[in-house]
Amino acid sequence: MDLCYRCEICNFDVDLYCVKYPPPEVIDNFETHHHKLTLLKDQSQFLCDAKRWKVGYEFSYRCHECNLTFHVDCVWNPPEAKNLLEVNHSHQSLHPLQLHIGQPPEYSDVCHRKVDWTWGGYSCQKCPHYVVHSICATRKDVWNGKELEGIPEETEDIEPYVVIDDNTIQYFSHKEHYLRFHINDLLWEENKWCSACTHPICLQSFYSCIDCDFLLHQNYAEYRRKIWHVLHNERLTLVTSKDDYFHCTACDRLSNGFKYQCGDIKLDVLCGSISEPFVHLSHPHHPLYYIPLVGRKQCNGCNRWSSLLLTCIESGCGFLVCFSCATLPQLVKHRVDDHPLSLCYGETASGKYWCDICEKEANPKRWFYMCKQHRASLHTQCVLGDFAGLMPRSILTYSHRLYEVVRNNSMSRPLCRACELHCMYPIILKMLGTSD
């Protein structure tokens, strides 16, 4: 507290603002409660019914008919003060939330537990089924701290491209050339790479530049230029410039493709595309949600421990998957086999599994790639490697040296200078100025 008035006898302080705007003794027109609220001037401990589980020690308002108690700040705001009753449900939309009490029970879209409206909660004015506990809505990882009373709603962002004709677009970051649409469902394009995700085009439809080698998968060309994401309480902006490489905040992969960024938060487009509810083929019957964890838990896909996991909220299920596993490609090609490899989600087996790439034992309970024609099982790490998120033929600075990203498709495996073993990964780094 800054400047204030103080009673030394009672050990009582009141700041200049409250002296100028003293709270009324009784409020009988409070929008979120239909009974009179009486100001209690004793500084006893209480539990605020507008912010469930938050303890107060100062003056409070009380409804004697409902036996409810509120912080003064939760119910009374002078004309010059900002209204605290509206926040932005950044996990889903641009719409503000409004505090309500006494409505039928719903399920919170943040923690996905039942909302007891006796304690109050937030609901969206335009999305009728979006509701949040008051304590969840004001969490630091959910609310960005911006009060929206009297602030016009933000409008949706402009489209990422301009339509030229039925098969041609002009992409916002590649305005110098037009992109043409190609339907691709028969030819496996493994020598063309998407500039957004840096993965091969494979069997997906795509846009390609008429005059250069710029390509985009159809779905990434349509991604919005700004998004809300479950891992951040501010909007993230799509960045398409190639400023060397970055580590994805969600999966920790290296990438030099497109990214969604806000400050230090950087998400590759694979992780940036994840929204709630998230449905994955490994767990098709129940949707998954991001729920912040205290500590770390084990991913069902790779058995690694992480604090950033997508969780099944069905009672007794306990399914968890990390962002890295959640964004693994379903089909890939590798030089070890002429056929496409399918992602398998673990299985119970009595015998031993062996990876055909590293020739080491594979744990069948972990996710792995398999060739269904030859029954070959392959570690996901062996198939994709450490640099699957880097664009072939690009140049980057890694460990203070310049490298070119190249495909490992020669007849013999090159010798790695770091581990001194023959490299088996499909994408490798070649030091510039050397022959190896």
N, C-alpha and C positions, 0 to 999 in steps of 0.2 A: 504494500500500500504506500502511495506517495503522501501528499499533504492530506491531513485529516484532522477532525476534531476528536478529542480524547477526554474521557472521564477517568481520572486517576483512581477515584474511590471504587468504581465498578469495574475498572479495567475494560472499558467499552470504547471502541473506535468506530467512527463513521466518516467515510470519505466525502469530499466536496460534492461529488456527483449526487450521492444519495441525500445530502442536505438540500440540494437544489430540487431534486425530484424524489421526495419521500414516497415510499410505497403506500397506497391507500389502505385504510383499515379493513375495508370489505370490497370485494370485487363481485359484482352480480351480473356481469355481461361477458364473462370470459368465453371465448368462442369454442373452446374444446371441452367445456364442462358446464353442465346445466344446473348446478347448484351454486349457492353463494360460497365464496372462499374467504376465510377470515385470517387476518395476519396474526401470527403468533410471535410475540416479541421476546420469548425466552430462548436463550441460546443452548437448547438441548439437542442432543444427537437425534437424527431422524433419517429415514430411508425415503428418498425422493421417488414418488410414484410416476413421474414423467421420465426420469432416467433411472430405470430399474437397477438395483444393486449399488447405486451411487449414494454414499452417505453424506449427509449435510450436518453442519454444526451451528449454522447461523439462523437468522429469522426465516420463517417459513409460512406458507399459506396452507390452510387446512380446510377440507370439506368434512364437516361433522356428520353429515348424512351418509356419505360413502366411506368415511374413515380413511381418506386419502390425504397425503401430505406432499407438498411441492416446494422446490427451491423458489425463492422470490424471482430469480432470473428466468425461471422456466415459465412463469405466468404473467410477469409484469414487465413491460418495456415502455419507457417514455417515448414521445414523438421523435426526439432526436436520436434515440438509441436504435441500433440494428436489431431486427427481429431474428431470434434464434430458432424459429419454428420451421425454417425451410433449409434443406440441404439438397445436394445434387446426388441422385443415385447413379454415381459414375460407373458402377459395374455394368450398367445396362444401357443408359440412355442419357440424353441431355435434359430431361425433365426434372424439375425440382420436387422434393418431397415435403409433405406437410404433416405436422404432428397431430395425432388423433388419439382420443381416449374413449373407450366404451363401445367399440365396434365388435362384430362377430370375430371369432378366432380365425387366423390364417397362419401360413407358414412363412417365416422370414426368408427372403431371397439372399441373405448374406450367410447366416449360420444354418438355415434350413431346419430350424426348430420351430415349434409352435409359438405363435404370438398370443400372449394373454393380454387382450386390450384393456383389461383393468389397470395394467401397469403403463399403458400408453405405447405408441409405436408410430412409425412414419409410413405413409402410403403415398404413392404417386398420384398426382391429380389427373394424369392422362392415361396411365397404364393401370387398369382397375385391379389387376391381380398382383401388383408389385407392392409388397409390404416388408417392413424391416423393424426389428426391435429398436427402441430408442437408444439403447446402449450400443447396439451394433452400428446403427447409422452414424453415430458420432465417434466411432473408433478411428484412430489416426490412419489406419491402412485402408479405410473405406471413405471417410469424409476428408476433403482437402482443406477444410477450415474456412471455406468461403461461404458467407451468408448470402442468400439469393433473394431476400425480400425486396421487391421493387425493381429487381434487375430483369430485363427482358430475356426470354429464353434464347439460347444460341440456336442458330439454324444449322441444318446439316451441311456438311462440306460439299463443295462442287465435285462433280464426277472426276475420276482419275484420267478420263480420256474424252475426246470429242469424236463423235461418229462422223466419218466422212461419207461412207456408203455402207451397204449391207455387209461387206467383207473387209472394210478398211477403217482404221481408227488413227487418231493422233494422240499419243500418250503424253501425259503432262511433263515428264522429265526427258522426253525424246522428241521434242517438237520439230527438230530439223528434218526428220523423215517420218513417213507414214508406216504403219504396221498393218500387215495383211493377215487375215484369219485363215488357219488351216485346220481342218478336221482330221484327226489322226487316231485311228483305232485298230490299225492293222500292222503298220510298219513300226518296229521298235527303233526309235531314234536315240541311239546311245552316243552319237558324235555331235549332238546339238545340246546346249545347256541353257537353262532358264537363267536370265540375269538376276531374277529376284531370289530364288531359292538355291541357285547354283547347281541343282541336280539335273541329270539328263532329262530330255523331253519325254523319252519312253513312249508310252501309248496314249499320252494325253494330247488333247487339242491345244493349239498354241497360236500366238501372234508372232510373226517375224518381220523384221525391218526390210523394206524394199531395197535399201541401198547399203546396209551393213549387216553385221552378224548379231545384232541385238534381238533377243528372243524372250518371250514371256509365256509361261503357261497361261491358259485362258483364265483360270481362277485367280491367279496373282495379278493379272492385268486389271481385274475388276475390284481389287481390294481398295478400301477407302483410304483417303490420304490422312485422316485422323481417326483414331479409335479410342475407346475406353477398354481397359484390360483388367482382369481380376487381380493382377499382381501390382497395380499402381492406382493411386487415387487422383491422378491427373491424366489428361488426354495425351496420347502418344502420337507423334507425327511420323509419317512415312518418309524415310530418308533414302534416296536412291543413289547418292554420290558415292564413289568408291574411295573412301579415305582409309586405305590399308585394311586391316582386319579388326574384328572385335570379338569379344566373348559374350555370348548370349546370357543374359541375366537368369533366364529360366532353366536352360539346359547345360550351360557352360560350354557349348560347342564353339569352335572357331568358325568364323564366317566372314566373307567379304561381299556378300550379296546385299539385298535390300534389308533395311531394319526399321523397326518402330522404336522411336527414342523420345525420352523426356528426361533431361538432365543425365544422371548416371545410369538410368534404366535403359538398357538396349536389348531388344528382342528381335531375333531373326524372324522372317515372315512365317516360318513354320509354327513357332511358339506364339507369335503375335496373332495367328489365326484362331487360336483356341478361345472359345467363349463358352458360357454356361447356358443351359446344361450341355455337357460334352459327352458324346456317345462314341465309344471306341469298339471296334470289332472284337477285341479280346473280352469285352464285358457288355454284350449288346442289350441285355435285358434291363439294366439299371443305368441311368445317367450318372456322370461324374461331376464333382464340383471341387473348386479350390477352397479349402478351409484352412486358415493359418494354424500351424501346429506349434505346440510348445515342445521344443526338442526336435528330434529326427526320427523318422520311421523308415521301414524297409519297403522298397518298390517291389511289386509282384512280378515285374518284367525282368529286371536285371539283378535283383537282390541287393542293390546298393542302398545305402542310407541317405536320406535327404529330408530337408524341411519344406521343400516345394513339391507338393504331391497333389494329384487329383484323386479325390476320395469318393467312394460309394457311400451314400448316407443311409442306405437301407439297413434296417436293424439286423445285426448279426452277420453282415456280409464282410466288412473289413477289407474290401479290395482297394488297393492303392497303386498308382502308377505315376512315375516321375514324368516330367515334361519331355525328357530325352526319349524315353520309350514310347510315349504317347504320340510322338511325331516321327517315328521310324517309318520309312516307306514300306508299303505292303508288298510291292514287287520290285525286284532289282535284278540286274544282270551282273555276272562276274565271270572272269576268264576261266575259272575252274570248271564251268559247265556251260554248254551251249543253250540250255533252257533257262527261262526266267526262274528266279528263286522266290518262294513265297515265305512271308513271315509267319512263323508258328508260335503259339502262345504257351509253350511248355506242355508237357504231358507226363503221365506216370509210366515209367518203363522199368522193367526188371533188369534188362541188359545194359551194356555200356554204349554210349554214343561217342563218336570221334569226329572232330572237325577235319574236313578234307583240305583245309587251307594250312592251318598250323600243325595239324596231325597230333593234336593234344585232345584229351578227354573233354567232352562237352556235358554240361549239366542239363539233362532233359527237362528239368523243372523251370529253367530259365528260358526266355524267348530266344529263338534261333531261326535262321533261314534254312529252308529245305528245298531241294529239287524233288518234286513229286515223282518224276519219271525214274530217277536213279536212287531215290531214297537217301540222298546225301544230306548230312546235317552240318551246318556251318555257324560258327559264332557270329553274332551281329557285328562285333568289333572287327573281326577278321574280314568280313565282307565290305564294310564301309570305311574302316580305318579312322585315323585321327583328323584327316583333312577333307572329309566329304563335303564340308560347307564352303570350301574354297573353289573359286572358278578356275578351271584349267586355262593355261596360257596367261594368267594374270601375274603381276609382279608385286611382291610385298616385302616388307622389312620384318624379319623374324630373328629374335635374339641378336639384334644390332647388325644383321647381315642381310643383303639383298638376295631374294630367292625367286625363282620362277615356279609356279604351280604346274606340274606336268602329270600326265597319266603314266602309270607304271604298266606299260603294255609291251615291253621289249621281251625278247625270247628268254633272257635270263634276268633274275631279280637283282637290282643294284644293291651295293653294299651301303648300309646306313652308317654315316660317320658318328652318330650319337651312340647307338647300341652295338655297332660293329657286327650286325647280323644282316642277312639278305632280306630286304624289305618286301613284305607280302601284301601291303596295302595298295589299293587301286589308284590313289592319288598321293603323290609325294612332292617334296620340295627339293628343287635342284638349285644349288648355289650358283649364282651368276659368275661367269668368268672361269668356270671349271668344266671339265668334261664329264663329271659324275654327279 
